[in-house]
Amino acid sequence: VFLVHMLPSLAIRLFAKTNEIGMMREGYVWILTDATANLLDSMSSPVLNSMEGALGVKTYVPKSMELDRFKIKWKRELIMENSVLNDPHLDIFGLWAYDAARALAIAVEKTGAKNFTFENPNGSENLTDLQTLGVSQNGEKIVEALSKTKFMGLTGNYEIVNGQLQSAEFEIVNVKSNGGNRVGFWNPEKGLLSNNMTVIWPGNTAAAPKGWEFPTEGKRLRIGVPVKEGYSEFVRVNGKKVEGYCRDVFDAVIEAIPYALPFDYIPFALPNGSRAGSYDDLIMQVYEGVYDGAVGDITIVANRSKYVDFTLPFTESGVSMVVPTKADSKNRAWLFLKPLTLDLWITSLCFFVFMGFVVWILEHRINPDFRGPPSHQISTSLWYSFCTMVFTQRENLISNLARFVGVIWFFVVFVLTQSYTASLTSLLTVQQLQPTITNINELLMKQSSVGYLDGSFVGELLTSVGIKNLKSYRSPEELDKLFKLGGSNGGIDAAFDETPYIKLFLSKFRDEYTMVGPNYKTDGFGFAFSIGSPLVVDISRAVLNVTESKRMNQLQMKWFGDQGNSWSSIPKVTSSGLNLGSFWGLFLITGIASIISLLIYFIIFLHKEQHTLRHTANESSNSSIKSKIRALLKIYDKRDLTSYTFRKSNPPQVVDNKIQANHGNPVGTSPNSNYLLSPSNVSIQDTNHEFSRSEDLNPSNHGGLEIVPQS
């Protein structure tokens, strides 16, 4: 980058020389200050051609009618005085001179000076020419008036601050053969303002120069590229043409570094175009100086780092095993248990029992459906609770608290059943695939045949862990053929490869194979350069910028499609059931609501039965705590006769020595069941007697009275 701040005459000579030595080509930046840029409009075409591509900063002169009239008048009078001039040009300096003369006239008028005499300096023979000049007697007043003079002149707002003429705005021009094209503005308040016009740089290019070039001693970098047959999405060499994901990533990285780096891709191939060696051989070529660097799907491993310096990786990596899948036909009879995990099954069962208990407590004293012998009450409560799974319960809830708890429980059951149905449907309709081999120990025990990518370091890795029966492959299609043959027919039973290759393979054969452990950690793909190369640091920084930008996703979509959007995802062959963690919030809400309802119920119960409880406590004041609890439970076991379900619009009538009960039901039975209510809870009234104990119901004590239903 060169900044030119000199007289226009010197600038013209400078650019003539720069063109001779080739410094006006692509990659150079030339910036002209206003000393030269202000006179671009008055320069000839040959001079402008020598400056073409440079940027200039010149004073901005706003257009106005006053300026246009002045130019016309000035040109007309100048031609009349000097007929030799055909097209005189008025530059910024002439406009400034006119505004300066006008400012001086305004300042003189403000001072009101009429005496323009000058004082001569003291006589001396040693005075210089400047010292012989006279001094105006009104000079100080005029200077002060000039500093305060402001007006709208030909060049815009005219104002002097600290003895300097202030320019409100500058324009940025791009030098071309026809003059300077405006490409932006600059002012002290807003800074640089672009008008979105394309800048043509030296070398007649619109690509912005880096500003400086990496010194390569006049040589372009030689970047070696591996030649391979399979997985051409990563690297593809056709003659001297190099394509692929790795090449595009490297190009994006080079664009991101802050300087120009000229280079050429050189395929690592024999004269006939075939592969010249393995990846390790390519690394050794960089080490020996045949290539300045290497670009491709080159994995960063420890033994290679002894000979080259790697940049930061641009992909994640790791070595995993890929195996064929098979349909899981075992345990299909118990498949209905898989949608829910064991902890969720147990929790759900406990809550079904708990909710039956809660409903029984809230309904026992007022709902005939939840009364009767103990076995009937237990079975009814559990029946009601478990029937909520299919919403077939017949019993009606009477208590508002029970209804409140029931609504919450119905919602929980609804969510559980819908989730269970969806999960079970998925398990029944989607084929469950399992890997044929799950770990490397099976391979070692069976001495299975294992595949690896030809030329990859994975072969040495497998040998180091004890696998001996190895077969190499070169493409995903060849790997698929080896799997189809099987280990017993000259094929393979499993293959080990790096994660990017496996993901690409699985994207092509999605439902036939899967990736399983173990996962041997590697550092991913990187670019290799000679040891000590200063490029490694800058390119590593650029790799970070590119991998964190949208450009990386675009490149992955270009070469790998949708599979490229998720480098870190690994295909799953099984799906776990719904666990308690997904529903514990619902169970928590149900439990809290149930406990609150029980507390409210017992508070109401104790308040309503306080007289009975006090009377019982007085009678059994000397009894044990166990006896008091038994008495309390006995009171709870009685029916709540204040409930509307047990109120009688007409008292029982004695007809023909028979007591007839209301509502068409025999006294002591539930409307929805054939079970007699607990004898201790039966209370029958007639006009003369009230029976409240079981022995009072003995017909022998009442002249053979018989309890019969009303017809």
BAVO-53668 format. One record per residue (C-alpha): x, y, z; residue in three letters; chain. Coordinates in pm, whole numbers, plus 50000, padded with zeros to 5 digits. Layout:
! residues N
{{X Y Z} ALA A}
...
! end
This chain:
! residues 711
{{50000 50000 50000} VAL A}
{{50148 50335 49895} PHE A}
{{50031 50679 50008} LEU A}
{{50124 50956 49762} VAL A}
{{50149 51302 49920} HIS A}
{{50348 51531 49690} MET A}
{{50315 51802 49431} LEU A}
{{50112 51703 49125} PRO A}
{{50414 51745 48898} SER A}
{{50615 51495 49103} LEU A}
{{50318 51257 49130} ALA A}
{{50288 51248 48751} ILE A}
{{50655 51150 48716} ARG A}
{{50619 50890 48998} LEU A}
{{50332 50705 48833} PHE A}
{{50512 50703 48500} ALA A}
{{50797 50513 48668} LYS A}
{{50569 50276 48863} THR A}
{{50411 50166 48537} ASN A}
{{50753 50099 48390} GLU A}
{{50858 49869 48677} ILE A}
{{50521 49689 48702} GLY A}
{{50392 49831 49029} MET A}
{{50049 49918 48891} MET A}
{{49943 49555 48858} ARG A}
{{49703 49349 49066} GLU A}
{{49779 49339 49437} GLY A}
{{49903 49698 49473} TYR A}
{{49715 49985 49639} VAL A}
{{49786 50354 49565} TRP A}
{{49620 50636 49759} ILE A}
{{49646 51004 49652} LEU A}
{{49605 51292 49896} THR A}
{{49412 51605 49804} ASP A}
{{49730 51778 49684} ALA A}
{{49715 51561 49371} THR A}
{{49354 51441 49372} ALA A}
{{49216 51796 49360} ASN A}
{{49377 51843 49018} LEU A}
{{49268 51514 48857} LEU A}
{{49007 51690 48644} ASP A}
{{49273 51908 48484} SER A}
{{49512 51623 48398} MET A}
{{49550 51476 48051} SER A}
{{49438 51126 47951} SER A}
{{49792 50975 47934} PRO A}
{{49858 51090 48290} VAL A}
{{49527 50951 48413} LEU A}
{{49597 50620 48240} ASN A}
{{49920 50588 48436} SER A}
{{49726 50641 48761} MET A}
{{49430 50418 48673} GLU A}
{{49314 50212 48971} GLY A}
{{49442 50451 49238} ALA A}
{{49218 50601 49505} LEU A}
{{49215 50974 49571} GLY A}
{{49086 51196 49850} VAL A}
{{48973 51538 49728} LYS A}
{{48776 51828 49868} THR A}
{{48406 51796 49803} TYR A}
{{48249 52097 49633} VAL A}
{{47868 52082 49649} PRO A}
{{47680 52180 49336} LYS A}
{{47490 52509 49343} SER A}
{{47338 52758 49099} MET A}
{{47576 53025 49225} GLU A}
{{47874 52805 49139} LEU A}
{{47741 52733 48789} ASP A}
{{47679 53102 48717} ARG A}
{{48025 53192 48844} PHE A}
{{48197 52933 48622} LYS A}
{{48011 53054 48313} ILE A}
{{48091 53418 48385} LYS A}
{{48455 53340 48468} TRP A}
{{48507 53134 48152} LYS A}
{{48344 53398 47931} ARG A}
{{48554 53682 48067} GLU A}
{{48875 53477 48057} LEU A}
{{48822 53385 47692} ILE A}
{{48748 53747 47607} MET A}
{{49078 53852 47766} GLU A}
{{49277 53561 47620} ASN A}
{{49131 53425 47299} SER A}
{{49401 53156 47277} VAL A}
{{49231 52954 47555} LEU A}
{{48964 52721 47418} ASN A}
{{48837 52547 47731} ASP A}
{{48982 52697 48048} PRO A}
{{48926 52492 48365} HIS A}
{{48865 52633 48712} LEU A}
{{48995 52403 48985} ASP A}
{{48944 52403 49361} ILE A}
{{49233 52642 49417} PHE A}
{{49068 52908 49200} GLY A}
{{48742 52866 49392} LEU A}
{{48926 52893 49723} TRP A}
{{49097 53211 49597} ALA A}
{{48762 53367 49511} TYR A}
{{48612 53271 49849} ASP A}
{{48924 53402 50027} ALA A}
{{48896 53739 49851} ALA A}
{{48530 53756 49944} ARG A}
{{48607 53670 50307} ALA A}
{{48872 53942 50320} LEU A}
{{48628 54198 50182} ALA A}
{{48369 54100 50444} ILE A}
{{48630 54125 50721} ALA A}
{{48741 54471 50606} VAL A}
{{48382 54590 50602} GLU A}
{{48333 54458 50957} LYS A}
{{48638 54647 51088} THR A}
{{48528 54970 50917} GLY A}
{{48890 55044 50829} ALA A}
{{48947 55338 50596} LYS A}
{{49318 55393 50643} ASN A}
{{49521 55126 50465} PHE A}
{{49865 55272 50527} THR A}
{{50159 55050 50620} PHE A}
{{50429 55110 50873} GLU A}
{{50778 55066 50736} ASN A}
{{51026 54872 50951} PRO A}
{{51326 55040 51108} ASN A}
{{51590 55105 50850} GLY A}
{{51867 54853 50836} SER A}
{{52090 54733 50560} GLU A}
{{52078 54369 50678} ASN A}
{{51702 54321 50638} LEU A}
{{51570 54039 50420} THR A}
{{51302 54093 50158} ASP A}
{{51023 53982 50394} LEU A}
{{51143 54213 50664} GLN A}
{{51122 54509 50429} THR A}
{{50750 54461 50385} LEU A}
{{50527 54710 50557} GLY A}
{{50284 54620 50835} VAL A}
{{49919 54722 50809} SER A}
{{49794 54931 51094} GLN A}
{{49458 54743 51079} ASN A}
{{49612 54396 51049} GLY A}
{{49516 54261 51390} GLU A}
{{49156 54377 51352} LYS A}
{{49126 54225 51006} ILE A}
{{49273 53892 51124} VAL A}
{{49025 53879 51412} GLU A}
{{48738 53961 51176} ALA A}
{{48852 53690 50932} LEU A}
{{48853 53427 51207} SER A}
{{48488 53511 51280} LYS A}
{{48373 53531 50920} THR A}
{{48131 53262 50808} LYS A}
{{47934 53245 50485} PHE A}
{{47822 53005 50212} MET A}
{{48085 53036 49943} GLY A}
{{48143 52867 49611} LEU A}
{{48314 52572 49785} THR A}
{{48047 52537 50050} GLY A}
{{48046 52655 50408} ASN A}
{{48342 52892 50448} TYR A}
{{48489 52894 50799} GLU A}
{{48837 52940 50945} ILE A}
{{48923 52756 51268} VAL A}
{{49265 52800 51430} ASN A}
{{49389 52966 51116} GLY A}
{{49288 52671 50894} GLN A}
{{49011 52663 50636} LEU A}
{{48770 52385 50733} GLN A}
{{48645 52143 50472} SER A}
{{48311 51999 50571} ALA A}
{{48342 51685 50357} GLU A}
{{48581 51494 50133} PHE A}
{{48497 51269 49843} GLU A}
{{48673 50943 49760} ILE A}
{{48742 50902 49389} VAL A}
{{48863 50608 49185} ASN A}
{{49106 50722 48914} VAL A}
{{49013 50619 48560} LYS A}
{{49111 50735 48215} SER A}
{{48824 50985 48209} ASN A}
{{48908 51137 48548} GLY A}
{{48800 51044 48896} GLY A}
{{48478 50850 48962} ASN A}
{{48326 50917 49301} ARG A}
{{48297 50598 49512} VAL A}
{{48230 50743 49857} GLY A}
{{48246 51031 50103} PHE A}
{{48413 51108 50433} TRP A}
{{48317 51364 50694} ASN A}
{{48433 51416 51053} PRO A}
{{48099 51316 51205} GLU A}
{{47994 51003 51013} LYS A}
{{48329 50883 50886} GLY A}
{{48347 50689 50559} LEU A}
{{48025 50664 50360} LEU A}
{{48015 50436 50056} SER A}
{{47780 50476 49761} ASN A}
{{47818 50105 49674} ASN A}
{{48000 50173 49349} MET A}
{{48253 49912 49240} THR A}
{{48616 50013 49281} VAL A}
{{48849 49916 48997} ILE A}
{{49192 49850 49148} TRP A}
{{49531 49846 48973} PRO A}
{{49544 49559 48728} GLY A}
{{49187 49637 48616} ASN A}
{{49032 49408 48880} THR A}
{{48737 49453 49113} ALA A}
{{48883 49212 49373} ALA A}
{{49006 49407 49673} ALA A}
{{49384 49366 49719} PRO A}
{{49512 49209 50039} LYS A}
{{49744 49504 50092} GLY A}
{{50064 49303 50086} TRP A}
{{50191 48972 49953} GLU A}
{{50368 48693 50133} PHE A}
{{50730 48686 50014} PRO A}
{{50778 48373 49807} THR A}
{{51097 48481 49632} GLU A}
{{50911 48517 49306} GLY A}
{{50777 48159 49318} LYS A}
{{50423 48037 49365} ARG A}
{{50365 47781 49639} LEU A}
{{50341 47421 49523} ARG A}
{{50053 47250 49705} ILE A}
{{50046 46871 49673} GLY A}
{{49707 46700 49640} VAL A}
{{49657 46322 49692} PRO A}
{{49513 46117 49408} VAL A}
{{49249 45862 49511} LYS A}
{{48976 45653 49356} GLU A}
{{48702 45650 49618} GLY A}
{{48537 45916 49832} TYR A}
{{48583 46171 49555} SER A}
{{48361 46415 49743} GLU A}
{{48665 46502 49954} PHE A}
{{48929 46519 49679} VAL A}
{{48883 46466 49306} ARG A}
{{49174 46494 49059} VAL A}
{{49104 46498 48687} ASN A}
{{49429 46560 48503} GLY A}
{{49557 46882 48654} LYS A}
{{49214 46992 48769} LYS A}
{{49153 46957 49143} VAL A}
{{48804 46959 49294} GLU A}
{{48638 46851 49615} GLY A}
{{48539 46958 49961} TYR A}
{{48897 46987 50092} CYS A}
{{49003 47205 49799} ARG A}
{{48706 47441 49849} ASP A}
{{48780 47470 50221} VAL A}
{{49144 47557 50147} PHE A}
{{49038 47821 49893} ASP A}
{{48804 47975 50150} ALA A}
{{49084 47976 50408} VAL A}
{{49326 48148 50169} ILE A}
{{49065 48416 50102} GLU A}
{{49035 48474 50477} ALA A}
{{49405 48541 50545} ILE A}
{{49503 48911 50540} PRO A}
{{49746 48893 50246} TYR A}
{{49776 48746 49901} ALA A}
{{49925 48398 49875} LEU A}
{{49985 48277 49519} PRO A}
{{49989 47897 49488} PHE A}
{{49924 47611 49248} ASP A}
{{49768 47269 49309} TYR A}
{{50002 46988 49200} ILE A}
{{49849 46636 49195} PRO A}
{{50063 46373 49368} PHE A}
{{50047 46139 49071} ALA A}
{{50258 45944 48826} LEU A}
{{50290 46060 48463} PRO A}
{{50000 45832 48367} ASN A}
{{49775 46002 48624} GLY A}
{{49765 45716 48875} SER A}
{{49844 45754 49242} ARG A}
{{50212 45810 49318} ALA A}
{{50197 45682 49674} GLY A}
{{50016 45679 50005} SER A}
{{49928 45972 50226} TYR A}
{{50243 45911 50427} ASP A}
{{50445 45931 50105} ASP A}
{{50285 46268 50029} LEU A}
{{50380 46390 50376} ILE A}
{{50740 46285 50312} MET A}
{{50736 46481 49984} GLN A}
{{50645 46792 50181} VAL A}
{{50919 46712 50432} TYR A}
{{51177 46677 50153} GLU A}
{{51074 47009 49996} GLY A}
{{50917 46872 49679} VAL A}
{{50593 47043 49781} TYR A}
{{50548 47350 49998} ASP A}
{{50231 47206 50148} GLY A}
{{49965 46938 50111} ALA A}
{{49588 46979 50089} VAL A}
{{49335 46698 50108} GLY A}
{{49168 46456 50345} ASP A}
{{49492 46420 50541} ILE A}
{{49444 46306 50899} THR A}
{{49652 46467 51172} ILE A}
{{49836 46186 51352} VAL A}
{{50141 46185 51575} ALA A}
{{50389 46010 51345} ASN A}
{{50314 46251 51058} ARG A}
{{50364 46555 51280} SER A}
{{50732 46456 51309} LYS A}
{{50786 46559 50948} TYR A}
{{50538 46842 50883} VAL A}
{{50347 47109 51071} ASP A}
{{49969 47077 51057} PHE A}
{{49719 47357 51074} THR A}
{{49416 47334 51300} LEU A}
{{49172 47066 51176} PRO A}
{{48879 47169 50960} PHE A}
{{48673 46856 51035} THR A}
{{48616 46645 51341} GLU A}
{{48739 46291 51320} SER A}
{{48791 45961 51495} GLY A}
{{48815 45599 51388} VAL A}
{{48504 45386 51435} SER A}
{{48371 45051 51323} MET A}
{{48096 45004 51066} VAL A}
{{47909 44674 51044} VAL A}
{{47601 44537 50866} PRO A}
{{47269 44545 51049} THR A}
{{47013 44270 51096} LYS A}
{{46649 44273 51194} ALA A}
{{46584 44214 51563} ASP A}
{{46326 43933 51575} SER A}
{{46384 43829 51937} LYS A}
{{46158 43925 52228} ASN A}
{{45884 44050 52000} ARG A}
{{45624 43893 52233} ALA A}
{{45719 44138 52508} TRP A}
{{45752 44435 52278} LEU A}
{{45451 44602 52438} PHE A}
{{45661 44663 52751} LEU A}
{{45937 44852 52570} LYS A}
{{45762 45188 52517} PRO A}
{{45805 45266 52888} LEU A}
{{46113 45213 53098} THR A}
{{46100 45011 53420} LEU A}
{{46105 45315 53647} ASP A}
{{45811 45468 53461} LEU A}
{{45613 45142 53477} TRP A}
{{45667 45116 53854} ILE A}
{{45586 45483 53914} THR A}
{{45269 45460 53705} SER A}
{{45153 45147 53892} LEU A}
{{45213 45311 54229} CYS A}
{{45020 45619 54127} PHE A}
{{44725 45413 54004} PHE A}
{{44703 45250 54348} VAL A}
{{44761 45583 54523} PHE A}
{{44488 45759 54324} MET A}
{{44244 45478 54403} GLY A}
{{44321 45526 54772} PHE A}
{{44279 45905 54749} VAL A}
{{43943 45876 54571} VAL A}
{{43822 45619 54828} TRP A}
{{43908 45850 55119} ILE A}
{{43733 46146 54959} LEU A}
{{43423 45948 54853} GLU A}
{{43377 45682 55124} HIS A}
{{43147 45878 55356} ARG A}
{{42920 46025 55090} ILE A}
{{42925 45791 54788} ASN A}
{{42741 45455 54814} PRO A}
{{42959 45318 54531} ASP A}
{{43260 45324 54763} PHE A}
{{43088 45157 55061} ARG A}
{{43023 44798 55152} GLY A}
{{43242 44513 55272} PRO A}
{{43619 44589 55280} PRO A}
{{43692 44361 54985} SER A}
{{43426 44539 54781} HIS A}
{{43563 44882 54872} GLN A}
{{43922 44784 54782} ILE A}
{{43823 44628 54452} SER A}
{{43599 44922 54362} THR A}
{{43874 45175 54435} SER A}
{{44134 44986 54229} LEU A}
{{43880 44916 53956} TRP A}
{{43795 45284 53931} TYR A}
{{44161 45390 53924} SER A}
{{44275 45143 53659} PHE A}
{{43966 45199 53445} CYS A}
{{44082 45556 53394} THR A}
{{44339 45417 53148} MET A}
{{44057 45357 52901} VAL A}
{{43806 45597 53062} PHE A}
{{43547 45323 53125} THR A}
{{43480 45384 53496} GLN A}
{{43108 45365 53589} ARG A}
{{43129 45513 53937} GLU A}
{{43037 45879 53971} ASN A}
{{43243 46114 54186} LEU A}
{{43036 46324 54426} ILE A}
{{43296 46516 54626} SER A}
{{43429 46832 54464} ASN A}
{{43774 46753 54598} LEU A}
{{43761 46409 54436} ALA A}
{{43651 46565 54109} ARG A}
{{43941 46813 54127} PHE A}
{{44192 46533 54180} VAL A}
{{44021 46322 53915} GLY A}
{{44049 46590 53645} VAL A}
{{44424 46620 53703} ILE A}
{{44468 46243 53706} TRP A}
{{44263 46203 53387} PHE A}
{{44497 46447 53212} PHE A}
{{44806 46259 53333} VAL A}
{{44659 45928 53218} VAL A}
{{44567 46081 52882} PHE A}
{{44924 46201 52826} VAL A}
{{45067 45865 52933} LEU A}
{{44837 45661 52712} THR A}
{{44892 45880 52408} GLN A}
{{45270 45870 52452} SER A}
{{45262 45495 52505} TYR A}
{{45048 45446 52193} THR A}
{{45279 45657 51978} ALA A}
{{45592 45481 52102} SER A}
{{45442 45135 52061} LEU A}
{{45324 45220 51711} THR A}
{{45676 45326 51621} SER A}
{{45822 45004 51760} LEU A}
{{45571 44789 51572} LEU A}
{{45593 44966 51238} THR A}
{{45963 45060 51217} VAL A}
{{46199 44775 51162} GLN A}
{{46432 44734 51457} GLN A}
{{46787 44691 51331} LEU A}
{{47074 44558 51539} GLN A}
{{47446 44547 51451} PRO A}
{{47583 44205 51361} THR A}
{{47897 44280 51565} ILE A}
{{47897 44510 51865} THR A}
{{48262 44540 51971} ASN A}
{{48618 44467 51868} ILE A}
{{48647 44174 52110} ASN A}
{{48408 43972 51893} GLU A}
{{48635 44033 51594} LEU A}
{{48940 43914 51787} LEU A}
{{48764 43603 51921} MET A}
{{48621 43499 51582} LYS A}
{{48928 43607 51383} GLN A}
{{48691 43796 51154} SER A}
{{48798 43963 50834} SER A}
{{48819 44343 50873} VAL A}
{{48837 44612 50604} GLY A}
{{49015 44948 50597} TYR A}
{{49063 45228 50343} LEU A}
{{49359 45170 50115} ASP A}
{{49649 45405 50192} GLY A}
{{49507 45506 50529} SER A}
{{49688 45488 50862} PHE A}
{{49394 45281 50993} VAL A}
{{49561 44960 50870} GLY A}
{{49856 45013 51104} GLU A}
{{49617 45097 51387} LEU A}
{{49426 44770 51342} LEU A}
{{49748 44571 51329} THR A}
{{49859 44727 51658} SER A}
{{49542 44606 51837} VAL A}
{{49587 44247 51716} GLY A}
{{49366 44220 51407} ILE A}
{{49548 44019 51142} LYS A}
{{49295 43932 50872} ASN A}
{{49281 44269 50693} LEU A}
{{49146 44364 50352} LYS A}
{{49172 44708 50191} SER A}
{{48912 44887 49981} TYR A}
{{48920 45207 49778} ARG A}
{{48561 45327 49749} SER A}
{{48224 45303 49925} PRO A}
{{48095 45079 49648} GLU A}
{{48384 44836 49693} GLU A}
{{48324 44834 50068} LEU A}
{{47959 44747 50010} ASP A}
{{48060 44454 49785} LYS A}
{{48298 44318 50049} LEU A}
{{48021 44334 50310} PHE A}
{{47781 44154 50076} LYS A}
{{48031 43871 50025} LEU A}
{{48084 43824 50397} GLY A}
{{48396 43715 50580} GLY A}
{{48349 43347 50495} SER A}
{{48333 43414 50119} ASN A}
{{48633 43638 50074} GLY A}
{{48466 43953 50197} GLY A}
{{48467 44123 50535} ILE A}
{{48257 44119 50851} ASP A}
{{48341 44471 50970} ALA A}
{{48536 44776 50860} ALA A}
{{48723 45050 51043} PHE A}
{{48749 45398 50901} ASP A}
{{48749 45764 50995} GLU A}
{{48423 45928 51091} THR A}
{{48383 46154 50783} PRO A}
{{48426 45853 50551} TYR A}
{{48184 45640 50752} ILE A}
{{47920 45912 50756} LYS A}
{{47949 45950 50380} LEU A}
{{47925 45572 50338} PHE A}
{{47618 45552 50562} LEU A}
{{47451 45833 50370} SER A}
{{47472 45616 50058} LYS A}
{{47374 45286 50225} PHE A}
{{47155 45422 50501} ARG A}
{{46953 45118 50611} ASP A}
{{47207 44840 50562} GLU A}
{{47492 44938 50792} TYR A}
{{47555 45120 51115} THR A}
{{47843 45273 51308} MET A}
{{47935 45118 51644} VAL A}
{{48215 45157 51897} GLY A}
{{48488 45174 51991} PRO A}
{{48582 45524 51878} ASN A}
{{48957 45585 51850} TYR A}
{{49022 45957 51880} LYS A}
{{49211 46143 51607} THR A}
{{49251 46514 51538} ASP A}
{{49064 46533 51208} GLY A}
{{49169 46654 50864} PHE A}
{{49426 46934 50841} GLY A}
{{49655 47108 50593} PHE A}
{{50025 47016 50604} ALA A}
{{50320 47252 50554} PHE A}
{{50694 47230 50598} SER A}
{{50819 47235 50956} ILE A}
{{50867 47593 51072} GLY A}
{{50655 47744 50795} SER A}
{{50523 48087 50902} PRO A}
{{50204 48014 50711} LEU A}
{{50076 47761 50967} VAL A}
{{49977 48019 51228} VAL A}
{{49793 48248 50987} ASP A}
{{49617 47963 50808} ILE A}
{{49513 47808 51140} SER A}
{{49350 48136 51241} ARG A}
{{49176 48150 50905} ALA A}
{{49056 47789 50950} VAL A}
{{48884 47892 51274} LEU A}
{{48714 48184 51101} ASN A}
{{48591 47968 50814} VAL A}
{{48470 47675 51026} THR A}
{{48270 47910 51248} GLU A}
{{48106 48087 50954} SER A}
{{47813 48002 50729} LYS A}
{{48057 47930 50448} ARG A}
{{48141 47593 50605} MET A}
{{47777 47484 50605} ASN A}
{{47744 47592 50244} GLN A}
{{48044 47381 50143} LEU A}
{{47913 47079 50333} GLN A}
{{47575 47114 50164} MET A}
{{47746 47145 49826} LYS A}
{{47945 46822 49856} TRP A}
{{47753 46608 50104} PHE A}
{{47395 46733 50090} GLY A}
{{47185 46709 50406} ASP A}
{{47431 46463 50556} GLN A}
{{47689 46741 50566} GLY A}
{{47479 46953 50801} ASN A}
{{47540 46725 51097} SER A}
{{47901 46612 51115} TRP A}
{{47872 46521 51480} SER A}
{{47559 46307 51458} SER A}
{{47592 45928 51473} ILE A}
{{47315 45698 51349} PRO A}
{{47125 45524 51624} LYS A}
{{47013 45165 51575} VAL A}
{{46788 45142 51879} THR A}
{{46559 45379 52058} SER A}
{{46513 45384 52435} SER A}
{{46166 45382 52587} GLY A}
{{45994 45674 52750} LEU A}
{{46151 45733 53090} ASN A}
{{46037 45889 53415} LEU A}
{{46234 46205 53342} GLY A}
{{45981 46302 53076} SER A}
{{45679 46276 53308} PHE A}
{{45796 46342 53663} TRP A}
{{45648 46692 53648} GLY A}
{{45300 46550 53585} LEU A}
{{45335 46302 53870} PHE A}
{{45458 46578 54099} LEU A}
{{45156 46797 54020} ILE A}
{{44921 46503 54077} THR A}
{{45082 46414 54409} GLY A}
{{45073 46772 54538} ILE A}
{{44710 46818 54432} ALA A}
{{44613 46490 54601} SER A}
{{44788 46574 54927} ILE A}
{{44634 46922 54938} ILE A}
{{44288 46774 54873} SER A}
{{44335 46521 55153} LEU A}
{{44445 46792 55396} LEU A}
{{44142 47005 55309} ILE A}
{{43914 46703 55344} TYR A}
{{44043 46607 55689} PHE A}
{{44019 46966 55811} ILE A}
{{43655 46979 55700} ILE A}
{{43591 46635 55852} PHE A}
{{43740 46727 56189} LEU A}
{{43550 47055 56195} HIS A}
{{43217 46890 56107} LYS A}
{{43258 46603 56355} GLU A}
{{43414 46804 56635} GLN A}
{{43119 46750 56874} HIS A}
{{43118 46377 56816} THR A}
{{43495 46361 56852} LEU A}
{{43482 46564 57175} ARG A}
{{43210 46336 57316} HIS A}
{{43407 46027 57221} THR A}
{{43722 46169 57373} ALA A}
{{43543 46235 57703} ASN A}
{{43408 45881 57715} GLU A}
{{43745 45727 57641} SER A}
{{43966 45971 57826} SER A}
{{44136 45687 58008} ASN A}
{{44172 45474 57696} SER A}
{{44493 45414 57506} SER A}
{{44594 45601 57191} ILE A}
{{44515 45289 56991} LYS A}
{{44159 45291 57123} SER A}
{{44119 45659 57040} LYS A}
{{44240 45603 56684} ILE A}
{{43999 45311 56650} ARG A}
{{43716 45534 56770} ALA A}
{{43815 45805 56521} LEU A}
{{43819 45555 56234} LEU A}
{{43480 45424 56343} LYS A}
{{43339 45776 56317} ILE A}
{{43500 45819 55974} TYR A}
{{43353 45489 55858} ASP A}
{{42999 45615 55917} LYS A}
{{42800 45774 55641} ARG A}
{{42783 46152 55626} ASP A}
{{42407 46192 55664} LEU A}
{{42436 46563 55590} THR A}
{{42534 46480 55232} SER A}
{{42255 46518 54980} TYR A}
{{42310 46159 54866} THR A}
{{42173 46031 55197} PHE A}
{{41906 46292 55263} ARG A}
{{41550 46163 55248} LYS A}
{{41268 46373 55124} SER A}
{{41022 46141 55311} ASN A}
{{41101 45937 55623} PRO A}
{{41064 45558 55604} PRO A}
{{40704 45445 55645} GLN A}
{{40586 45142 55839} VAL A}
{{40329 44960 55632} VAL A}
{{40202 44621 55738} ASP A}
{{40483 44590 55989} ASN A}
{{40737 44657 55707} LYS A}
{{40974 44954 55690} ILE A}
{{40985 45102 55341} GLN A}
{{41295 45307 55240} ALA A}
{{41306 45603 55005} ASN A}
{{41448 45625 54651} HIS A}
{{41326 45281 54560} GLY A}
{{41626 45107 54720} ASN A}
{{41632 44878 55019} PRO A}
{{41764 45050 55323} VAL A}
{{42129 44971 55368} GLY A}
{{42212 44907 55001} THR A}
{{42390 45113 54739} SER A}
{{42191 45240 54441} PRO A}
{{42455 45101 54204} ASN A}
{{42537 44778 54386} SER A}
{{42368 44486 54555} ASN A}
{{42589 44501 54863} TYR A}
{{42444 44598 55198} LEU A}
{{42599 44899 55360} LEU A}
{{42796 44850 55675} SER A}
{{42544 44768 55955} PRO A}
{{42712 45011 56187} SER A}
{{42628 45291 55946} ASN A}
{{42257 45215 55905} VAL A}
{{42028 45462 56075} SER A}
{{41656 45402 56030} ILE A}
{{41390 45625 56172} GLN A}
{{41021 45570 56218} ASP A}
{{40769 45771 56407} THR A}
{{40861 45621 56743} ASN A}
{{41213 45483 56725} HIS A}
{{41563 45562 56595} GLU A}
{{41800 45275 56536} PHE A}
{{42169 45349 56525} SER A}
{{42333 45021 56624} ARG A}
{{42346 44687 56453} SER A}
{{42162 44512 56732} GLU A}
{{41874 44758 56687} ASP A}
{{41811 44612 56345} LEU A}
{{41732 44267 56480} ASN A}
{{41371 44194 56376} PRO A}
{{41312 44012 56701} SER A}
{{41347 44339 56888} ASN A}
{{41079 44512 56687} HIS A}
{{40793 44277 56653} GLY A}
{{40917 44114 56336} GLY A}
{{40964 44428 56132} LEU A}
{{41100 44350 55787} GLU A}
{{41305 44585 55569} ILE A}
{{41171 44572 55217} VAL A}
{{41215 44794 54914} PRO A}
{{40936 45023 54811} GLN A}
{{40752 44896 54511} SER A}
! end
